[in-house]
């Protein structure tokens, strides 16, 4: 048969997409919305009792949004009630939700930028430990007063309670000796639970006794290195007690199930609540010993709100003055820390009292070096450097409270006071830890000068440089000072002999170096770290710090060409010899590469190093590796392969046994290469796929059964054609060289005699060729110019497409002609209709020959009665509908020439 001309119609994909969209219908929901809460309308019936009256029904709509299930339970449910009963501390009279709002308001008195005490608690408990034996006094209870009858007078009840308090003072306690640290912590927890139990059983005096007993423990420093942790444990109990008392008094202010607002005034507190509140303060005032009296009153400081507006502001200075009576400087500084803690919670605006608290501490600071303290340290065999670190949590917290939202003028004042005290290292360190990093960074050279002149007194200077470095990691110093700052700091750091001291400082200053300097300085720092940490395999005890250094380096140097040009980077990685740590570091590096590497790289140094990193991750997988970990590692390795190792795929794909796995991997790898603008690699993958098609066997094994491969090959080729639309021609190859090569392979492939897949493939090729004739293709790959851009609608390019199209049409028609035998007319009917739909979708039916061909195919599809009448009817309706669209009037004539024939 002679070549049949093919004329593809011009497409405007944007307008076609608009036409094919579903019509938008505006819906008026009114007030209804599926996510809006339900409004329940409650109907109430009023009975009229007067004679002759009838019952009248009035309907009222609830003004608030109600949940019908909640209304049945009266605002509660069994699980909530059970949970409330299980925890007596949180149990309180039901309110209308005001308390939750009040708690939120009070907790937000300081902003989220203020680090709460709770975040420091765990660190203190982990840092300040001991192996020495501890002792504790446990409250044993009292039998006095238990024979009092229920009808006793109030005076008898008061006398009984006073006797109980006296009983505590007289020593109704049991001392437990030789406790380990864990035993001690368990006993403290038992006391905390006993406090809650006593309170829930309305034994308020017993609860007070427990708190007094616990507060007394804070006066003991027999195991001094454990004191900061003891302070944390005991003040937890004090906090619980303070909350219980406050909630108790607050519950007495509830009127008609409505509690006081968060900003209530003392005038709105009833007399009963005020009397109870005063009673608590009077009880506490009768405590004989200073330390428990101070701590217990500080714990309920918030209760002053019930008595007067100025109660808290009047109590804070008095409590501050009380601390002056505490002789032990360590005990005193933690008392000041607790006062700052409750002060920030209840009255953060009263900064003057907090400042006075700290300045009082400065006046007594010299006590630390007095004979009393020195003698105590000798007895306990504690060195002065260790003793000074015990002060850090308390001083840091006090200064944090003072420095919160404070102006930088206050920092200047603090620096002056430190100078007057001989630039004490402990104070200087706390000042740098407390104030905003911007304030510290701006005065970096001033601080360096103070550090040089400071009196270390057991607090080494390298720790001061570490604190300064932490600030400079958050804020930038003046540009002119940056190099001098690094030189001054590194002079001290590099002289450190202890590897642990060295790496703790170096870890901090690496970030400063990476932020402000070039790879030369970074390389010098890494080389110095290797020098210090390699002898005696010191790196084995410093993996967390070494990991932190790597993380900081790749955070600031994420150009891997620059990173691997840092000479000491790879030798630094060699120090990670523990497999689990090495794998974590490899994961960190690969995550950075995948995140920041935008283009593929051919640098052999980078590829070789990253391939080694991937191998390390791969080899770490064993039978015990968790599935989540396997997925993470696989994702990182695959990410690397997709970005930089298409050649690796090209080499390994042929080793696979399944031919369709190989075909699909060639196609997918080519698509990935195309997406990463690796055009030559993409061409190589696509050529490999074309050359592999002839090797597809007629039968393949699927789930142990042999099945024909035609359907799988058809699916693959359709996907392949869709990709070839956007693949640009190679400048040294002919026009559409990949399409031509694939068509030659399809032509030479041996197809089954009873299969029409070859013609269906040719029909799909017509879809591809028609799409290639368009002025702008229907889709593109980002940053890749396809043939519509390269050729720009060139007439020679279009002529080549038309020649290919004519050849393909001729092949289809020849095959249809061979199906005219009686046993194949059903296949002929199906293929004819399939080809008709292709012409209808992609052909220009204004061309007379193509129009006539479509009519012939329509008739051929119905000729032997195998056509699906319903499908034919719907197709004809579609043609008539299309004829009403702009520039589609020729479809009207076509519809008139397409008769519908019955099966008979």
TARAUR-V729910 format. One line per field, one symbol per residue. ss: DSSP state (A for helix, B for strand, O for the rest). phi: phi as a letter, one per 20 degrees, with the letter a starting at -180 (. if undefined). burial: # if it has 9 or more other C-alpha atoms within 8 Angstrom, else .. A space follows every 10 residues. Layout:
ss->???
phi->???
burial->???
This chain:
ss->OOOOOOOBOO OOAAAAAAAA OOOOOOOOOO OOOOOOOOOO BBBBBBOOOO OOOOOBBBBB BOOOOOOAAA AAOOOOOAAA AAAAAAOOOO OOOOOOOAAA AAAAAAAOOO OOOOOOOAAA AAAAAAAOOO OOOBBBBBBO OOOOOOOOOO OOOAAAAAAA AAAAAAAAAO OOBBBBBBBO AAAAAAAAAA AAAAAAAAAA OOOAAAAAAA AAAAAAAAAO OOOAAAAAAA AAAAAAAAAA AAAAAAAAAA AOOOBOOBOO OOOOOAAAOO AAAAAAAAAA AAAAAOOOOA AAAAAAAAAO AAAAAAOOOO AAAAAAAAAA AAAAAOOOAA AAAAAAAAAA AAAAAAOOOO AAAAAAAAAA AAAOAAAAAO AAAAAAAAAA OOOAAAAAAO OAAAAAAAAA AAAOOOOAAA AAAAAAAAAA OOOBAAAAAA AAAAOOAAAA AAOAAAAAAA AAAOBOOOOO AAAAAAAAAA AAOOOOOOAA AAAAAAAAAA AAAOOOOOAA AAAAAAAAAA AAAAAAOOAA AAAAAAAAAA AAAAAAAAAA AOAAAAAAAA AAAAAAOOOA AAAOOOAAAA AAAOOOOOAA AAAAAAAAAA AAAAAAOOOO OOOAAAAAAA AAAAAAAAAO OOOOOOAAAA AAAAAAAAAA AAAAOAAAAA AAAAAOOOAA AAAAAAAAAA AAAAAOOOAA AAAAAAAAAA AAAOOOOOBB BBOOBBBBOA AAAAAAAAAA AAAAOOOOOO OOOOOOAAAA AAAAAAAAOO OOOOOOAAAA AAAAAAAAAA AAOOOOOOOO OOOOOOAAAA AOOOAAAAAA AAAAAAAAAA AAAAAAAAOO OAAAAAAAAA AAAAAAAAAA AABOOOOAAA AAAAAAAAAA AAOOOOOOAA AAAAAAAAAA AAOOOOOOOA AAAAAAOOOO OOOO
phi->.ffdfdcfef ddfffffffe fffedfddem eebfeffeee eddcddedef fnedfddddc effdeddgff ffelncbgff ffffffcffe fbgfcenfff ffgffffefd fffefffgfe gfffffedcb dfedcbedfd nbefnfefff efffffffff fffffffffe oecceddlef gfffffffff ffffffffff emdfffffgf ffffffffee cfdffeggff gfffffffff fgffffffff ffefclmdef ffdfdgfeef ffffffffgf ffgffeffef fffffffffd gfffffdbfd gffefgffff fgffeeffff ffffffffff fffffdbffe ffffffgffg fffdffggdf fffffffffe ldffffffff fggffgffff ffffleffff fgffffffff emlgffffff fffeegffff ffdgffffff ffefeflndf ffffffffff fffdbefggf efffffffff gfffefefgf ffffeggfff fgfffdceff ffffffffff feefgllfff ecggffffff gffffeddef ffffefgeff fffffedegf fgffffffff fffffdfedf cdffffffff ffffffffff fbfeffffff ffffffffff ffeccfffff fegfffefff ffgffgffff fffffdmeff ffgfffffff feggefffcc eclndecfeg ffffffffff ffffgeffff fedfflffff fffffffefe effeddffff fgffffgfff ffeffcffbb dgmceeffef elmgffffff ffffffffff fffgffffee fgfcffffff fffffgffff edeeffffff fffffffgff fegdmdfegf ffffffffff fffeegmcff ffffffedfd deff
burial->....#####. .....#.... .......... ........## ..#....... .......... .#..###..# #......... #..#...#.. ....#..##. ###.##...# .......... #..##..##. ..#######. .......... ......#..# #.###.##.. .##..#..## #..##..#.. ##.####### ..#.###.## ########.. ..#.###### #####.#### #######.## #.##..#### .#..##..#. ..##.###.. #..#..#..# ########## #########. ##..###.## .###.#..#. ########## ######.#.# ..######.# #......... ..##..##.# .#.####### ########## ###......# #..##..##. ..######## #####.#### ####..##.# #..#.##.## ########## ###.###... ##..##.##. .##..#..#. ########## ####..#.#. ###.###### .###...### .##.###### ####..##.# .###.#.##. ##...#.... ###.###### ####..#..# .....##..# ..##.###.. #........# ..##.##.## ######..## ..#..#.... #######.## ######.#.. ########## .##..#...# ........#. ..##.###.# #######.#. ......##.. ##..#..... ......#### ########## ####..#..# #..#####.. ..#...##.# ##..###### ##.###..## ...####### ###.##.### .####....# #..##.#### ##.#.##... .##..#..## .##....### ##.##..#.. ....
